[in-house]
Amino acid sequence: MRFNSHRGASLIELVISIVIISVGLAGILGVMNLTTAKSADPVLRMQALAIAQSYLEEILLRDFADPDVDAEGANREIYDDVDDYHALASNGCLSTSAACPVLGNCACDQFGVPIDDLPNYTVGVSVVASTLNGAPVQRVEVTVSHTRVPDVGLSLTGYRANF
């Protein structure tokens, strides 16, 4: 007895299979590409948050009013009150380093020394006199962004009261 069954696949079936597999593979690779491209964003956001918290804490620990009426904004090392930080220039950096050759291209510590491991962050500080429940306060806003990844950016706000 002879069976007349066909074995294998026709050319049309093979072409359809290749097209279906290609579409599925393209979708998977697209998702992987997007995931890989955005994988560093959480790290950059956490670093930006740490920088903003550091600057805000430094500023809020200063006096409410200027104790000795020195020149405002002259040098970060002599800042002694909250107002001195308004419109902080060059991220508060006073020097450069090999990893940060451009003044203000890195986040800087409280002494104005660039932190080499935190390049390409810009820091902006705004200090505005305000009132909160009738009491005079200084509203401090620290904005941190990354120059290469514009999506990474955040602002923290704090208040310094006169007590």
Backbone as CSV, one residue per row, in Angstrom:
resi,resn,N_x,N_y,N_z,CA_x,CA_y,CA_z,C_x,C_y,C_z
1,MET,0.835,-1.154,0.000,0.000,0.000,0.000,0.893,1.234,0.000
2,ARG,0.544,2.147,-0.851,1.360,3.332,-1.000,0.621,4.538,-0.423
3,PHE,1.317,5.271,0.476,0.745,6.479,1.061,1.179,7.672,0.238
4,ASN,0.300,8.562,-0.022,0.594,9.715,-0.837,0.674,10.979,0.036
5,SER,1.362,10.880,1.120,1.459,12.035,2.013,2.678,12.873,1.646
6,HIS,2.549,14.152,1.916,3.638,15.076,1.616,4.439,15.320,2.881
7,ARG,5.702,15.394,2.723,6.563,15.696,3.853,7.256,17.014,3.578
8,GLY,7.487,17.830,4.679,8.169,19.107,4.525,7.176,20.237,4.375
9,ALA,7.707,21.411,4.021,6.884,22.602,3.899,7.063,23.193,2.521
10,SER,6.042,23.850,2.053,6.122,24.481,0.743,6.863,25.818,0.859
11,LEU,7.203,26.384,-0.258,7.928,27.650,-0.283,7.081,28.772,0.313
12,ILE,5.808,28.759,0.065,4.914,29.791,0.608,4.872,29.701,2.129
13,GLU,4.784,28.526,2.675,4.769,28.345,4.133,6.079,28.834,4.757
14,LEU,7.188,28.574,4.103,8.480,29.031,4.618,8.585,30.557,4.609
15,VAL,8.134,31.182,3.539,8.190,32.640,3.450,7.300,33.263,4.528
16,ILE,6.105,32.749,4.724,5.197,33.270,5.746,5.815,33.092,7.137
17,SER,6.419,31.981,7.394,7.075,31.738,8.690,8.212,32.735,8.921
18,ILE,9.004,32.982,7.893,10.116,33.928,8.028,9.597,35.333,8.309
19,VAL,8.532,35.742,7.649,7.962,37.071,7.870,7.440,37.207,9.301
20,ILE,6.726,36.207,9.784,6.172,36.242,11.142,7.295,36.297,12.176
21,ILE,8.312,35.497,11.998,9.436,35.488,12.932,10.176,36.829,12.869
22,SER,10.332,37.407,11.690,11.029,38.697,11.542,10.273,39.813,12.248
23,VAL,8.960,39.843,12.125,8.164,40.885,12.789,8.282,40.745,14.304
24,GLY,8.176,39.538,14.794,8.312,39.310,16.237,9.697,39.673,16.743
25,LEU,10.709,39.297,16.013,12.084,39.601,16.402,12.350,41.111,16.368
26,ALA,11.803,41.804,15.383,11.970,43.259,15.306,11.328,43.940,16.523
27,GLY,10.168,43.470,16.931,9.512,44.028,18.118,10.335,43.805,19.377
28,ILE,10.836,42.608,19.546,11.646,42.289,20.729,12.931,43.109,20.736
29,LEU,13.597,43.233,19.603,14.829,44.020,19.530,14.558,45.503,19.768
30,GLY,13.409,45.998,19.326,13.052,47.393,19.579,12.893,47.670,21.068
31,VAL,12.228,46.759,21.772,12.064,46.911,23.216,13.418,46.832,23.930
32,MET,14.257,45.905,23.506,15.583,45.783,24.119,16.415,47.038,23.878
33,ASN,16.331,47.619,22.681,17.071,48.834,22.360,16.614,49.991,23.244
34,LEU,15.310,50.159,23.410,14.782,51.225,24.258,15.193,51.024,25.711
35,THR,15.131,49.808,26.188,15.516,49.503,27.563,16.993,49.785,27.800
36,THR,17.825,49.403,26.863,19.262,49.640,26.998,19.587,51.127,26.949
37,ALA,18.908,51.852,26.075,19.177,53.285,25.955,18.807,54.044,27.221
38,LYS,17.786,53.616,27.918,17.323,54.314,29.118,17.818,53.681,30.414
39,SER,18.690,52.714,30.342,19.099,51.998,31.552,19.927,52.849,32.512
40,ALA,20.591,53.881,32.024,21.414,54.726,32.900,20.607,55.833,33.558
41,ASP,19.411,56.114,33.086,18.614,57.209,33.633,18.369,57.112,35.134
42,PRO,18.014,55.954,35.687,17.815,55.903,37.137,19.073,56.244,37.932
43,VAL,20.223,55.852,37.446,21.477,56.178,38.134,21.705,57.683,38.094
44,LEU,21.488,58.292,36.923,21.677,59.734,36.793,20.678,60.497,37.657
45,ARG,19.451,60.011,37.738,18.443,60.656,38.585,18.817,60.568,40.061
46,MET,19.298,59.427,40.486,19.692,59.279,41.895,20.901,60.160,42.209
47,GLN,21.844,60.265,41.277,22.979,61.152,41.488,22.527,62.603,41.540
48,ALA,21.602,62.983,40.656,21.079,64.350,40.665,20.355,64.635,41.979
49,LEU,19.611,63.664,42.481,18.917,63.834,43.761,19.921,64.006,44.900
50,ALA,20.971,63.209,44.908,21.993,63.318,45.953,22.694,64.680,45.895
51,ILE,22.968,65.160,44.683,23.606,66.470,44.533,22.680,67.563,45.049
52,ALA,21.409,67.520,44.652,20.445,68.544,45.088,20.278,68.525,46.610
53,GLN,20.198,67.343,47.201,20.071,67.249,48.659,21.303,67.825,49.354
54,SER,22.459,67.551,48.799,23.702,68.041,49.390,23.770,69.568,49.363
55,TYR,23.469,70.150,48.209,23.482,71.609,48.096,22.423,72.228,49.008
56,LEU,21.219,71.660,49.012,20.136,72.211,49.827,20.478,72.148,51.309
57,GLU,21.050,71.032,51.740,21.438,70.911,53.145,22.513,71.939,53.505
58,GLU,23.500,72.092,52.635,24.556,73.078,52.889,23.970,74.483,53.034
59,ILE,23.051,74.828,52.145,22.474,76.172,52.160,21.602,76.389,53.389
60,LEU,20.768,75.420,53.712,19.834,75.584,54.837,20.542,75.591,56.191
61,LEU,21.776,75.141,56.248,22.533,75.172,57.502,23.179,76.538,57.759
62,ARG,23.124,77.430,56.777,23.686,78.771,56.937,22.714,79.659,57.719
63,ASP,23.228,80.807,58.170,22.397,81.766,58.901,21.297,82.329,58.010
64,PHE,20.215,82.755,58.646,19.098,83.368,57.922,19.497,84.726,57.365
65,ALA,20.132,85.531,58.184,20.549,86.874,57.784,22.070,86.961,57.807
66,ASP,22.591,87.923,57.070,24.037,88.089,56.964,24.609,88.618,58.285
67,PRO,25.452,87.829,58.962,25.961,88.256,60.257,27.031,89.352,60.192
68,ASP,27.804,89.410,59.097,28.898,90.390,59.068,28.883,91.294,57.837
69,VAL,27.817,91.279,57.071,27.625,92.152,55.912,28.830,92.121,54.971
70,ASP,29.214,90.931,54.550,30.311,90.812,53.594,29.762,90.845,52.168
71,ALA,30.631,90.775,51.201,30.218,90.803,49.799,29.506,89.505,49.441
72,GLU,28.301,89.645,48.927,27.543,88.457,48.549,28.049,87.899,47.239
73,GLY,28.057,86.590,47.123,28.391,85.933,45.884,29.842,86.017,45.466
74,ALA,30.699,86.521,46.316,32.099,86.696,45.936,32.826,85.361,45.864
75,ASN,32.671,84.517,46.857,33.432,83.288,46.931,32.680,82.296,47.810
76,ARG,32.461,81.114,47.325,31.669,80.137,48.062,32.277,79.787,49.417
77,GLU,33.578,79.895,49.538,34.228,79.578,50.814,33.820,80.541,51.924
78,ILE,33.410,81.762,51.572,33.046,82.737,52.606,31.537,82.944,52.726
79,TYR,30.749,82.138,52.020,29.293,82.257,52.160,28.920,81.968,53.607
80,ASP,28.166,82.869,54.201,27.792,82.666,55.607,26.294,82.790,55.854
81,ASP,25.527,83.106,54.822,24.077,83.148,54.993,23.393,82.623,53.734
82,VAL,22.108,82.388,53.844,21.348,81.763,52.769,21.352,82.618,51.511
83,ASP,21.224,83.921,51.650,21.175,84.824,50.491,22.424,84.762,49.614
84,ASP,23.552,84.449,50.183,24.796,84.409,49.417,24.735,83.379,48.282
85,TYR,23.901,82.380,48.406,23.843,81.302,47.419,22.946,81.628,46.229
86,HIS,22.197,82.736,46.289,21.293,83.060,45.193,22.076,83.198,43.890
87,ALA,21.564,82.555,42.830,22.199,82.577,41.494,23.637,82.083,41.565
88,LEU,23.842,80.982,42.242,25.166,80.369,42.387,25.818,80.213,41.017
89,ALA,27.009,80.728,40.851,27.705,80.682,39.563,28.607,79.457,39.478
90,SER,28.669,78.862,38.298,29.576,77.735,38.001,29.435,76.591,38.995
91,ASN,28.216,76.294,39.396,27.942,75.216,40.357,28.622,75.452,41.690
92,GLY,29.124,76.635,41.922,29.849,76.923,43.156,31.281,76.451,43.115
93,CYS,31.754,76.072,41.948,33.127,75.589,41.815,34.105,76.761,41.826
94,LEU,35.211,76.562,42.507,36.250,77.587,42.567,37.501,77.177,41.815
95,SER,37.563,75.899,41.408,38.739,75.407,40.697,38.320,74.350,39.694
96,THR,39.264,73.890,38.916,39.025,72.823,37.949,39.898,71.627,38.309
97,SER,39.674,70.526,37.624,40.496,69.329,37.824,40.694,68.658,36.472
98,ALA,41.484,67.608,36.447,41.734,66.902,35.189,40.449,66.291,34.635
99,ALA,39.612,65.750,35.498,38.361,65.150,35.050,37.301,66.194,34.740
100,CYS,37.434,67.378,35.313,36.491,68.487,35.100,37.275,69.737,34.707
101,PRO,37.725,69.806,33.451,38.589,70.916,33.053,37.856,72.253,32.883
102,VAL,36.531,72.216,32.766,35.752,73.442,32.601,35.149,73.819,33.945
103,LEU,35.318,75.049,34.349,34.795,75.514,35.629,33.279,75.371,35.658
104,GLY,32.772,74.640,36.642,31.335,74.443,36.774,30.778,73.311,35.955
105,ASN,31.636,72.463,35.388,31.167,71.328,34.590,30.849,70.122,35.467
106,CYS,31.241,70.152,36.717,30.977,69.065,37.670,30.246,69.637,38.876
107,ALA,29.614,68.748,39.609,29.107,69.150,40.917,30.323,69.361,41.818
108,CYS,30.209,70.305,42.749,31.342,70.623,43.620,30.962,70.457,45.080
109,ASP,31.958,70.210,45.901,31.700,70.095,47.334,31.568,71.485,47.950
110,GLN,31.364,71.541,49.255,31.112,72.817,49.929,32.321,73.752,49.914
111,PHE,33.483,73.247,49.557,34.679,74.079,49.483,34.966,74.550,48.060
112,GLY,34.097,74.192,47.114,34.264,74.609,45.733,35.167,73.715,44.916
113,VAL,35.493,72.540,45.441,36.357,71.595,44.738,35.475,70.657,43.907
114,PRO,35.770,70.511,42.610,34.934,69.648,41.768,35.007,68.183,42.194
115,ILE,33.866,67.531,42.118,33.793,66.096,42.393,33.937,65.403,41.044
116,ASP,35.092,64.820,40.800,35.420,64.257,39.493,34.464,63.161,39.045
117,ASP,33.856,62.460,39.972,32.968,61.355,39.615,31.559,61.819,39.250
118,LEU,31.300,63.118,39.315,29.971,63.653,38.984,30.077,64.727,37.894
119,PRO,30.546,64.341,36.697,30.663,65.337,35.628,29.321,65.598,34.945
120,ASN,29.261,66.692,34.233,28.140,67.063,33.371,26.844,67.389,34.103
121,TYR,26.932,67.743,35.367,25.758,68.195,36.099,25.811,69.710,36.234
122,THR,24.668,70.354,36.056,24.579,71.785,36.307,23.658,72.004,37.500
123,VAL,24.034,72.941,38.328,23.289,73.228,39.551,22.880,74.694,39.539
124,GLY,21.609,74.929,39.759,21.104,76.291,39.869,20.459,76.487,41.225
125,VAL,20.674,77.650,41.820,20.113,77.942,43.138,19.356,79.260,43.066
126,SER,18.164,79.243,43.617,17.355,80.453,43.702,16.928,80.638,45.155
127,VAL,17.178,81.832,45.708,16.779,82.145,47.077,15.838,83.349,47.010
128,VAL,14.628,83.173,47.549,13.620,84.221,47.497,13.055,84.430,48.895
129,ALA,12.984,85.689,49.320,12.370,86.005,50.611,10.867,85.804,50.494
130,SER,10.294,85.180,51.508,8.880,84.849,51.469,8.336,84.827,52.883
131,THR,7.071,84.485,53.016,6.476,84.286,54.340,5.772,82.945,54.347
132,LEU,5.792,82.323,55.487,5.123,81.048,55.672,4.360,81.134,56.990
133,ASN,3.038,81.133,56.893,2.175,81.315,58.072,2.503,82.625,58.796
134,GLY,2.804,83.653,58.028,3.077,84.965,58.593,4.509,85.178,59.066
135,ALA,5.325,84.144,59.083,6.716,84.275,59.536,7.634,84.469,58.326
136,PRO,8.629,85.338,58.463,9.556,85.517,57.336,10.426,84.275,57.149
137,VAL,10.522,83.832,55.922,11.345,82.674,55.574,12.090,82.969,54.277
138,GLN,13.085,82.171,54.024,13.786,82.222,52.746,13.479,80.909,52.032
139,ARG,12.918,81.036,50.851,12.596,79.862,50.033,13.798,79.566,49.148
140,VAL,14.364,78.372,49.312,15.559,77.973,48.569,15.172,76.863,47.604
141,GLU,15.437,77.089,46.329,15.168,76.066,45.316,16.473,75.693,44.636
142,VAL,16.799,74.404,44.667,18.004,73.883,44.023,17.558,73.043,42.838
143,THR,18.041,73.387,41.660,17.709,72.665,40.436,18.964,72.008,39.900
144,VAL,18.890,70.703,39.656,20.036,69.952,39.138,19.615,69.282,37.838
145,SER,20.452,69.418,36.814,20.186,68.743,35.546,21.493,68.178,34.999
146,HIS,21.353,67.286,34.049,22.509,66.651,33.418,22.624,67.203,32.009
147,THR,23.806,67.638,31.615,23.966,68.292,30.318,23.807,67.338,29.139
148,ARG,24.140,66.086,29.306,24.059,65.138,28.192,22.710,64.437,28.099
149,VAL,21.989,64.354,29.197,20.678,63.700,29.209,19.674,64.715,29.754
150,PRO,19.020,65.490,28.882,18.153,66.557,29.367,16.941,66.067,30.152
151,ASP,16.542,64.806,29.975,15.393,64.278,30.723,15.691,64.150,32.209
152,VAL,16.980,64.060,32.551,17.359,63.904,33.950,17.477,65.295,34.559
153,GLY,16.573,65.621,35.415,16.599,66.923,36.066,15.545,66.964,37.158
154,LEU,15.847,67.687,38.204,14.887,67.782,39.297,15.137,69.040,40.096
155,SER,14.129,69.426,40.858,14.227,70.588,41.728,13.808,70.200,43.134
156,LEU,14.561,70.678,44.101,14.202,70.498,45.507,14.029,71.884,46.114
157,THR,13.035,72.008,46.966,12.759,73.284,47.614,12.802,73.102,49.119
158,GLY,13.408,74.068,49.792,13.458,74.065,51.242,13.241,75.486,51.763
159,TYR,12.907,75.584,53.024,12.659,76.890,53.630,13.572,77.069,54.828
160,ARG,14.121,78.275,54.958,14.970,78.611,56.100,14.281,79.732,56.845
161,ALA,13.918,79.459,58.096,13.252,80.468,58.923,14.264,81.142,59.829
162,ASN,13.893,82.272,60.353,14.777,83.035,61.230,14.497,82.626,62.683
163,PHE,15.201,81.602,63.123,15.047,81.177,64.527,16.374,80.871,65.134
